[in-house]
């Protein structure tokens, strides 16, 4: 056979071949039953025009609440992560033109998606496991593997740019307020009784929670920021496994808290993010929202479209 027919046959086979997601073997948490085998957006798929209109209808006064912490030198960092900001000279450039303009730039270095108030993308957490053929793979949301994702200059699948902007109904669940404490005790595991009790105290019920909501949990530890103790996973409180399963059943677009929700047990990252694509926002600040008893609100958080990133810095806001 001549070279030209061989080339045409190869191209024909290539274009007819199913994607890697379609041929990937089924596993314990993939393919995703809601969004299909090719999905990389996870819970942000719940953010439809109808969901946005529902959320916008909650705005009555226009009062805005900042729910994130300031990114700055000296903020607590998990493990050996880094954050540095340098003004590149002062001014960086100029003097320019007849108006003698000067300009300032900055250089920022660090794990930007995993420091401060941080939004975990779908490629942040995976599990090393043995596949059906006996090989070992790191497997992430929707069954995407390390072999498909790995690249020196950003993830080839499940980058945070795949997450859609989240404009939805937010529900704050005040666990500390329900328990009558400023903040939950070290090592405390919040139970489903606590969650339901907190909702009842706020005049709400679990039946009020709808698919696509953002469920935010107040542990009260936001008041300690920027004390490094907020990043000590051997000390901080968490939610128990029953609450994790309750969250999955509610089908939220995302969860968030003033800590990392996991504690040392590490339940949230694998069960919510990895297995179900439920986005996770960590180290929020609920001070102003709690002061006004803002339990239900328009919630907006838009991860930066950092191609191939595992997460994103964000500026979450609530509007009532």
SVG drawing of the C-alpha trace seen along z (x, -y; Angstrom):
<svg xmlns="http://www.w3.org/2000/svg" viewBox="-38 -67 52 74">
<polyline fill="none" stroke="black" stroke-width="0.4" points="0.0,0.0 1.3,-3.5 2.1,-6.0 -0.8,-8.3 -3.6,-5.7 -1.8,-4.7 -1.8,-8.3 -5.5,-8.7 -6.3,-5.5 -4.4,-6.8 -6.3,-10.1 -9.6,-8.4 -8.9,-6.1 -7.8,-9.1 -10.9,-11.1 -13.3,-8.1 -11.5,-7.0 -13.5,-7.8 -11.9,-10.2 -9.8,-8.9 -12.7,-9.7 -15.0,-7.4 -12.6,-4.5 -11.5,-4.9 -12.5,-1.9 -15.4,-2.5 -14.3,-2.9 -15.7,-3.4 -16.5,-7.1 -16.5,-7.5 -18.0,-8.2 -19.9,-11.0 -23.6,-10.1 -24.8,-13.7 -22.5,-15.2 -21.0,-12.3 -17.6,-10.9 -16.1,-13.9 -17.1,-16.5 -14.4,-18.6 -16.6,-21.3 -18.1,-19.4 -20.7,-21.1 -20.4,-24.4 -22.6,-22.8 -25.5,-23.5 -25.1,-27.3 -27.7,-27.7 -29.6,-31.0 -32.5,-29.8 -30.2,-29.3 -28.7,-32.7 -32.1,-34.4 -33.2,-32.5 -30.1,-33.8 -30.4,-37.4 -34.0,-37.5 -32.6,-37.2 -31.1,-40.7 -33.2,-43.2 -30.9,-45.9 -27.8,-45.6 -25.6,-45.2 -22.3,-43.5 -20.2,-41.3 -16.5,-40.4 -16.1,-36.7 -12.4,-36.4 -9.1,-37.2 -6.5,-39.6 -3.6,-38.0 -0.5,-39.3 2.9,-38.4 2.6,-36.8 -0.7,-35.0 -0.6,-31.4 0.4,-28.8 0.0,-25.1 3.2,-23.1 6.0,-24.5 3.8,-26.5 5.0,-30.1 3.6,-33.5 5.7,-36.5 4.9,-39.8 7.5,-42.3 7.0,-45.7 9.4,-45.5 11.2,-48.8 9.5,-52.0 8.3,-53.1 8.6,-50.0 8.7,-52.1 8.6,-55.7 8.9,-58.7 6.8,-58.4 5.5,-61.0 4.6,-64.6 2.5,-63.9 5.6,-62.3 3.6,-59.2 5.1,-56.5 3.8,-53.0 4.0,-50.3 4.0,-46.5 4.4,-43.6 5.9,-40.2 3.9,-37.5 5.3,-34.0 3.8,-31.1 1.2,-28.4 -1.5,-31.0 -4.4,-28.5 -3.5,-27.0 -2.8,-29.9 -5.0,-32.2 -8.7,-32.1 -8.3,-29.3 -10.6,-27.6 -9.8,-24.0 -10.1,-23.1 -11.0,-19.6 -7.4,-18.7 -6.3,-19.4 -6.8,-16.0 -6.6,-12.4 -6.0,-8.9 -3.2,-6.5 -4.8,-3.2 -4.3,0.1 -6.2,0.3 -7.9,3.4 -4.9,4.1 -2.6,4.1 -1.0,0.8 -0.8,-2.0 -2.4,-5.4 -3.2,-8.6 -6.9,-9.1 -8.9,-12.3 -12.4,-13.7 -14.4,-11.7 -11.6,-9.1 -9.1,-11.4 -5.6,-9.9 -2.2,-11.4 -1.0,-10.0 -3.6,-12.1 -3.1,-15.2 0.6,-15.5 2.6,-18.2 5.5,-20.4 3.5,-23.6 0.1,-23.0 -2.5,-20.2 -3.7,-18.9 -7.1,-18.0 -9.1,-19.3 -7.4,-22.7 -9.3,-25.3 -10.2,-27.1 -12.8,-24.3 -14.8,-25.6 -17.7,-27.9 -18.3,-31.2 -20.4,-30.5 -23.3,-32.9 -25.8,-31.1 -27.8,-31.0 -25.5,-30.9 -26.5,-29.4 -24.4,-30.0 -24.7,-27.2 -23.5,-28.7 -22.2,-25.7 -20.5,-27.8 -23.6,-29.9 -25.7,-26.8 -23.3,-25.3 -23.1,-28.6 -19.4,-29.1 -17.2,-31.7 -15.5,-28.9 -15.6,-25.1 -13.2,-23.3 -10.0,-21.8 -10.5,-18.3 -14.3,-18.8 -16.2,-16.9 -19.5,-18.6 -22.3,-16.1 -25.5,-16.0 -27.4,-16.8 -25.3,-20.0 -26.0,-20.9 -29.7,-20.4 -29.7,-22.2 -27.9,-25.2 -30.4,-25.4 -33.3,-25.2 -31.8,-28.0 -31.7,-30.1 -35.3,-29.4 -34.4,-27.0 -34.7,-23.3 -32.6,-20.9 -35.5,-20.8 -34.8,-24.4 -31.5,-23.5 -31.6,-23.1 -29.3,-21.7 -26.6,-24.2 -26.6,-26.1 -23.3,-27.0 -23.2,-25.6 -20.9,-27.5 -20.0,-26.3 -19.0,-28.6 -16.6,-27.1 -15.8,-30.5 -12.0,-30.1 -12.1,-33.1 -11.6,-35.3 -8.1,-33.9 -6.8,-34.8 -3.9,-35.3 -2.8,-33.1 -0.9,-30.0 -3.0,-27.7 -5.8,-28.0 -3.6,-25.8 -2.7,-23.1 -4.7,-20.2 -3.9,-18.1 -5.9,-20.6 -8.7,-22.2 -12.3,-20.9 -14.0,-19.2 -17.3,-17.7 -17.9,-14.0 -18.6,-11.4 -22.4,-11.6 -22.3,-15.3 -20.2,-14.6 -22.8,-12.2 -25.6,-14.6 -23.8,-17.3 -23.5,-14.9 -27.2,-14.1 -28.0,-17.9 -26.1,-18.3 -24.5,-21.7 -22.4,-23.5 -19.8,-24.0 -19.0,-24.1 -16.9,-26.5 -15.8,-27.3 -13.4,-29.4 -11.2,-26.4 -10.5,-23.4 -13.5,-21.3 -11.4,-18.1 -9.4,-18.4 -6.9,-15.6 -9.4,-13.0 -9.3,-14.3 -12.9,-13.4 -13.9,-16.4 -11.2,-16.5 -11.7,-12.9 -15.4,-12.5 -16.6,-15.9 -14.0,-17.2 -12.5,-14.0 -15.5,-11.7 -18.4,-14.1 -16.9,-17.3 -18.3,-19.5 -16.1,-22.5 -14.4,-23.5 -13.5,-27.0 -11.2,-27.3 -10.3,-29.9 -13.2,-32.3 -14.1,-35.2 -17.8,-35.3 -17.5,-38.1 -19.6,-40.8 -22.2,-38.3 -22.7,-36.8 -23.1,-40.2 -26.2,-40.8 -27.4,-37.2 -27.1,-36.7 -28.1,-33.1 -29.3,-33.3 -27.9,-35.5 -26.6,-35.9 -23.2,-34.3 -20.5,-35.1 -17.1,-33.5 -15.3,-33.4 -12.0,-31.4 -9.4,-32.9 -9.1,-31.2 -5.5,-29.9 -5.1,-27.3 -3.9,-24.0 -3.9,-25.3 -5.0,-23.2 -6.9,-26.1 -7.3,-29.8 -7.2,-32.8 -10.7,-34.3 -12.7,-37.2 -16.0,-35.6 -18.8,-38.0 -22.3,-37.8 -25.1,-40.3 -28.4,-40.6"/>
</svg>
